[in-house]
Amino acid sequence: MDTDLTGKRAVITAGASGIGLATAKALQGEGAKVFVCDVDEAALAALPEGLTGAKVDVSKSAEVDAWLSPILGDGVDFLINNAGTAGPTAAVEEIDDEGWRSCLAVGLDSQFYCVRRVVPVMKKQHSGAIVNLTSTAGIMGFPNRSPYTAVKYAVVGLTKTWAMELGRDNIRVNAIAPGSVNGDRMDRVVAAHAKAEGVTEDHVRAMYTLGTSMACFVDAEEVADMIVYLCSDRGKRISGQIIAIDGNTETQHPRDLNQ
């Protein structure tokens, strides 16, 4: 399958680890010039050769603008809105203002800040692809994760809206909804869930596995493969879609492991 991206330029938020890094490597492997940002200085320092990284707090519009401005001068073809944070794992009445607002700032505000900067360039080119990271929590909800779920549902709404708004400019907008992705981030999510419910981490992992039709977690590289496809000419007529890479999540919160 031809997914050659030679000569294309991509920007990825939170691109120094996890799904972001896997996507950066995949796009670079297809010939794209890739620019990533992250808040993790150690991860940025360890980026593979050829990836251009910068420390950016994407919850702050001024930092996003300062990062993107010099990049956009030479054009941009792909924006991968990957940044996000798990937010608090707690009952709704226990979540404070900071836990709520910080989750929305990183996972939602950042997508708006990035899109409004790249769209004028993409309109001028009359081409572009934007891929937003949502979650299966943005399709069916997730108990004890109110801020995170609010972010991910909002991303779905913005994806649909931007696809409609930008389609005539040949800019396609899609969202990926990963399920449980193997890696450090999911380890932290599992640990927080286990602590909140007073169960073991193995119990939580079993719950998440039971909640999928294919009884599986997924790898970051599997998500990256779909993003490459959507950015390539193979996906040139795909827009406004929410695509789950998750083994088909049936429930985010199985109530009984014996089901």
N, C-alpha and C positions, 0 to 999 in steps of 0.2 A: 504494500500500500504506500503510495507516494504522499508523504507528509513533509516534504522539503520546505524549510523556512529560511533558506539562505537569503541574507540581505534584510531580513525582518528585525524589528526592534521590539523588545518586550520589557515591561516593568512589572515587578512582583513585590507586593508588600509582605512583610514577615517571611522573607525568602531565604533565610540563612539556616533553617532547620525544618524538619517535618515535611509536610505536603509542599510548602513553599520551595524548599531546597530540591526536593524530588522533581518538582515542575521546572525549576530553573535548569537543572541538569538535562531534563528531557528536551526542553526547548533549545538549549544550547547544542544538544546532540543532533538536532535537526537543522542546525546552521544559524539560529537566531543569535543576535547580540542581546544579552540579558543584563538588566540592571535590577538589583534587589536592594531592599532596605530592611532593617530590623532594629530592635532595641538591644539585642544581645551582642555585645562587643566581641566576646570570645568566639561566638559562632561566626560573626562577620570576618574575624581574623583567620578563620579556618576555611573560608570559602575556596572551592576548587579554582584552579587557574582559569582565567578567562571570564569569570563572573565579576561584575563591578558592584561593590556593596557600599552602603552608607548607613550610618546610624541615624534613624529617624523615629520620632514618636508620632505615629500616624493619627493619634487622637488630637493632634494640634495642627490646625490648618496651615499655620505659618511654616512649620517644619516640612509639611508635605509640599507646599509651594516651593520652598527653597531647594528641596530635593529634585522635584520634577522640572523646574524651569530650565536648567542647562541641558537636560536630556531631551526635552520636547523641541528644542531648537533644531534638532536634526530629525524630528519626526518620531512617531511611535505607532506601532501596529497592534500591539496586544497589551492589555492591562489585566493582570490577575489580582483581584482583590482578595487576598488570602488572610490578612491580619484579623485576629480575633482573640478573645480571652474567655476562659470558661466561666468566669464570674463566680459568685457564691453558690454553694450547694446548701440550701437551707429552706425551711418552710417560708412562705411568702411573708408572714408576719414578723419574721426574724431578719429580714433583709433591710439593711440601712441605706441611706441615700447614696453614700459613696459606692457601695457594692453595686447598686443599680446603675448609677451614672457612669462609672468607670467601664463597665461592661459594654454599655451602649456607645460610649465614646470610641473605644478601640474597634469594636466589631461593626458598628453602623456608621458613625460619623466619618470614619476613615474612608469608607467606600464612596460616600458623597463627595468628600474632599478630592479624592483621586479622579473620580469620573468627571467632575465639573472642570478639571484641569486638562484632561486628555481629550475630551470631546471636541473642543474647537480645532485641535490639530487633526483629529480623525475626520471631522467634517470637511476640512480643507483638502485632505487626501481623498475624500469620498471612499474611505475604507477603514476597517478596524474591527477588532473583536475584543469584547470585554467578558471576562469570566469572573463571576462573584462566587465566593464560597459561602454556602448556607449550611444546612445540616438536616438530617432527618428530623431533628427537633423542630425545624421550621416547617414541617409538613404535618406532624401529628402531636406536637407538644412534648413536654418532658417534666414530670413532677419534681418539685424542689429545685428547679433551674429557671425560675421566672425571668431574670434579666437575659440570660442566654437565649431562651426560647423567644423572647420578644425581639431580640436582635435578628434571629434567623428567620422569623416570619416576616419581619420588615424587609430583609434582603430579598426574599421571594417577591414581595410587592414591588420593590424598586426594580428588580430584574424584569418583571413583566412590563412595568411602566416605561423603562428605558428602551426595551426592545421595540415597543410601539412608537416611542418618541423619535428614535434614531434610525429606524429601519429604512426610511427614504434616503438616508445619507449613506446607505450601504454599511452601516455599523450594526453588527449583530451582538446581542447581549444574552448570555445564558448563565445559569447557576448550577453549581455542582453541590450535591447533598451527600457528603461522605457519611458512612455509618461509623462504627467503632474502628478507628485506624490504629494499627500497631505502632507503638512508639512511646517516647517519654511523656508526651502530652496526655495520651490516653491513660498512662500509668497514674498520672496525677488526678485525672478525673475519677478513675476507679477508686483511688485511695480516699478522695473526698466523699464519694458516694458511700463507701463502706463505713467511714467514720460517722457520717450523718445518720445512717440507719442502724448502726451498731452491729454490723455483720462483717464477715471477712472479705478481703479483696477477692479471694477465689470465688466466693459466693456471688459477688457482683459480676465478675467476668462470666460466670456461668449464666447469670440472668441475661446479660447482654447477648451472649451467644444463643441462648434459647429464644431470644426475641427476633431472630432472623430466620427466614425460610431455609437458607443455606447453612445455618449454624456456624457462622464464621465471623472473624474480624477481617479487615482488608488492609492491604499495604499502601503506603503513600504513593508508590510507583504506579499502582493501578489507577489512582485518581489522576496522577500526572499524565498517564496515557490518554485519558479522555480529554483532558485540557489541550493536549497537543492536537488531537483530532479536531476539536472545536475551533482551534486557531488556524488550522491548515485549510487549504482549499477544499478538502474533503468535507468540511463542515460549513461550506459557504452559504448554505440555505437553512442552517439551523439557527433559530433565534427564539427568544422568549421561553426557553425550555428549562425545567428544573430536573436535572438528571441525577438520580441517586446511584452512588457506587457503594453498595452496602450489603449485598446478598439478600436484598428485599427485607427491610425491617418491617416486622408485623406489629411490634409494640416496643416502646422505649422503656417500659417498666413492667416486666412480667411479675405477677403477684405471687406466683407459686412455682417453685422449681420442679415440682412433681407433675406439672401439667404435661 
